């Protein structure tokens, strides 16, 4: 009888353990059934976050680029405004176009190594900054460049004030070089011809030189 009782006890314990295992397995299956959609949602959320972070990075880089562009434009405007205002003193009729003229002056002066103040003063003396001015000898543009000189410097359209202005600045750089940086002599050579003897150029252009120098002071 005792052996039978022990056998029954063991069987009962085994059944109990099996029941626990079955319950645990069922719980795991149920848990997996619940967790699967949740895991999918978590994966999707992570992917969305990664996408948003990438888009945010691109947006941040674009904002930084726009800020840099704005800063460059602001600096450019700061450089052009004073030049435009000075040119407008001589030709108020230019209006907003003075800013475009200033841009050509500043860029050409930088390209050919000529002081901006000298270009402004010369333009005032030559034409009062009238863009399409014409001289008695056929000079053109605000710096009154002769047609032969204009073509020699690579110009193609005498009616384009931008071309004549750039050509004038380039020619002025050449006279400055020949004058070894002497502004008075450079202006005299610009007015009378780059191949003139310095003493002759200064004598025949004395009045013009004085006007340019006064304009520079103003």
C-alpha positions, 0 to 999 in steps of 0.5 A: 500500500505504501508503494502505491501511495508514493507512486500516486504522489509522484504522478500527481507531482508530475501532472502538476509540473506538466500543468505548470509547463503547459500554462507557462507555454500558453502564457508565452504564446499569448505574450508573443501574440501580444508583443509581436504587433507592439514590436512592429510598432516599436520598429516602425517608430525607430525607423520614423525617428531615424528618418526625422533625424536625417531630415533634421540634419539636412534642414540644419545644413540648409539653414546654415548655408542660407545663413552663410549666403545671407551673411555674404550678401549683407557684407556685399551690400555693406561694401557697395552702399557707400560707393553707390551713395558717392556715385549718386552725388554726381548723378542723382538720376541713377536711382537704384541703378547706382547699386549696380554701377557700384558693383561693377566699380568695386569688382573691376577695382579689385580685379585690376588693383585700383583704389575705388576712391580713385575710380569714383573721382575719375568718373566724376571728373570725366562724365559726372557718372553719366553711364552713356556719356559721349565725348567730342573725340568719341569717348564712351561711358562714365570713364570716357574711354576712347574707341581704339583703347576700348577695342585694344583692351578687348571690349566688344560693345561701346554702347555697354557702359559696363564694358566701357567702365571695366575697360576704363578701370583696366586702363587706369591700372595701366597708367598707375603702373607706368606712373609707379603708383603716382596718382597725379601722373597716372591721372595725367597719363589717363587723360592725355595718353599713356605714352605721353612724356610725364612732364608733358602729360602733367602740364596739359592735364593739370586742370583735370588732375586737380579736379580728380584730386578734389573729387577724391577729397570730397 
